[in-house]
Amino acid sequence: MQLEVKINLILHATENENKVLESLENVFDIEQKNFQIEQVPGHFNNPILLISSKLKKKNAENFIKVFFSKMKKDDFEEVFENVEDYVTSSGLNLRISKQKLVSENLTMSKEDAIKINISTPVYVKNNTKKIYQELMKV
């Protein structure tokens, strides 16, 4: 199965880069060297870090297993039951709380979030829900 996971987050000058990267490494077993970090000027020229990673094949599969196994039960059920609400043309789009991740807690969040995009080919649009629900059960 073709599988790709993209992880994107923004860190502001007041946030601890090492703490967030260590949390990502501890929770998802992604080595820090797998993240690309770009510094851009923010409002009032405060430094902002754009952090991203693209996982493929076995790394993506491992991430998905860990991600859905550690997700809060209520959040998992919400996404599983309403998966079509989270799927766009680019894949399954989820957002988890950056602050809660630091305490190794996976919680869905819309604000100050880590964006996770999971994509796999869907050749028949009517199969989208079934394909992503199967992926969540891995």
C-alpha positions in Angstrom: 0.0 0.0 0.0 1.3 3.5 -0.9 1.3 5.6 2.2 2.6 9.0 3.1 2.4 11.0 6.3 3.2 14.8 6.4 3.8 16.5 9.7 3.8 20.3 9.9 4.0 22.7 12.9 4.9 26.2 13.7 7.0 27.1 16.7 7.1 30.7 18.0 10.1 32.3 19.7 8.5 31.6 23.2 8.3 27.9 22.6 11.0 25.4 23.3 12.1 23.7 20.0 14.0 20.9 21.8 11.1 20.0 24.0 8.7 19.7 21.1 11.1 17.8 18.9 11.9 15.4 21.8 8.2 14.9 22.3 7.7 14.0 18.7 10.6 11.6 18.9 9.5 10.0 22.1 5.8 9.6 21.2 6.1 8.7 17.5 9.7 7.3 17.4 10.7 9.8 14.6 14.3 10.8 14.8 14.9 14.5 15.0 17.1 14.3 11.9 13.9 13.5 9.9 12.5 17.0 10.5 13.3 20.0 8.3 13.5 23.3 10.1 13.2 26.6 8.4 13.4 29.9 10.3 11.3 32.8 9.1 10.7 36.3 10.5 7.4 36.7 12.2 5.5 39.7 13.5 7.9 42.3 14.9 10.7 40.2 13.4 10.3 37.5 16.1 11.9 34.3 14.8 9.4 31.6 13.8 10.3 28.0 13.0 8.5 26.0 10.4 9.0 22.3 11.2 8.0 19.6 8.8 8.6 15.9 8.0 7.5 13.6 5.3 7.3 9.9 6.1 6.9 7.2 3.5 6.5 3.4 3.4 7.5 1.6 6.7 8.1 4.9 8.6 4.6 6.1 7.6 3.1 2.8 8.6 4.8 2.8 12.0 3.7 6.4 12.6 0.1 5.5 11.8 0.1 2.5 14.2 1.5 4.6 17.0 -0.7 7.6 16.3 -4.0 5.8 16.3 -3.1 3.6 19.2 -2.1 6.6 21.4 -5.0 8.8 20.4 -7.7 9.5 23.1 -10.5 7.0 22.7 -13.2 9.8 22.2 -11.1 11.5 19.6 -10.4 8.2 17.7 -14.1 7.4 17.7 -15.0 10.9 16.4 -12.5 10.6 13.6 -13.4 7.0 12.8 -17.2 7.6 12.6 -16.9 10.9 10.7 -13.8 10.1 8.7 -15.2 11.7 5.5 -15.3 15.1 7.4 -11.5 14.9 7.8 -10.7 13.7 4.3 -9.8 16.2 1.5 -8.3 15.7 -1.9 -4.9 15.6 -0.2 -5.8 12.9 2.4 -6.9 12.5 6.0 -6.2 15.8 7.7 -5.9 15.8 11.5 -4.6 18.3 14.1 -3.3 17.5 17.5 -2.5 19.8 20.4 1.2 20.8 20.5 1.0 21.7 24.2 -0.6 18.3 25.1 2.0 16.4 23.0 4.8 17.8 25.2 3.1 15.9 28.1 2.9 12.9 25.7 -0.9 13.2 25.4 -2.5 13.0 21.9 -5.5 15.2 21.8 -7.3 16.6 18.8 -7.1 20.4 18.6 -7.8 23.2 16.2 -5.6 25.9 17.9 -1.8 25.9 18.1 -1.8 22.4 16.5 0.5 20.0 14.8 -1.0 19.3 11.4 -0.9 15.7 10.3 -1.8 14.6 6.8 -2.1 10.9 6.0 -2.5 10.1 2.4 -3.0 6.9 0.4 -4.4 6.5 -3.1 -8.2 6.1 -3.4 -9.1 5.1 -6.9 -12.9 4.9 -6.3 -14.3 7.9 -4.5 -17.0 5.8 -2.9 -14.3 3.7 -1.1 -12.7 6.7 0.6 -14.4 6.2 4.0 -13.7 2.4 4.0 -10.1 2.8 3.0 -9.3 5.4 5.7 -11.2 3.5 8.4 -9.2 0.4 7.5 -6.0 2.4 7.8 -7.1 3.6 11.3 -7.5 0.0 12.4 -3.9 -1.1 11.5 
